[in-house]
Amino acid sequence: MDIQELQKLEKELEVCLSRVTETKGERFLGEITALQQKGAQLMEENRRLKQMEYLFSTQTHILEQSQSSESITNICSSSNPQDNDSSDISLKLGLLFPK
């Protein structure tokens, strides 16, 4: 090959290399954009899950309080009304006080 053919081949290689580099850059930018979008989606899902966790724990706490107060109400309402004599309070509570 003479010098002109080599220079022509060199120019073609430079053009091809610049196209490869450009395509590579575009693909990297595309992947970065896709990963950023996926990251934003994951952050949104994480926020939503934290909100659901908060609501669930709040509802669980309310349910536990409700069941606790229901148990107390059931215990009090299940006792015989005639047993509500104030002198027998120590017996109902299981306290040992001399009368």
NORUR-V397788 format. One record per pair of residues at least 24 apart in sequence whose C-alpha atoms are under 6 Angstrom apart, sorted by the first residue. I is the first residue (numbers start at 1). J is the second residue. If there is no record, write none. Layout:
i & j
I & J
I & J
This chain:
none
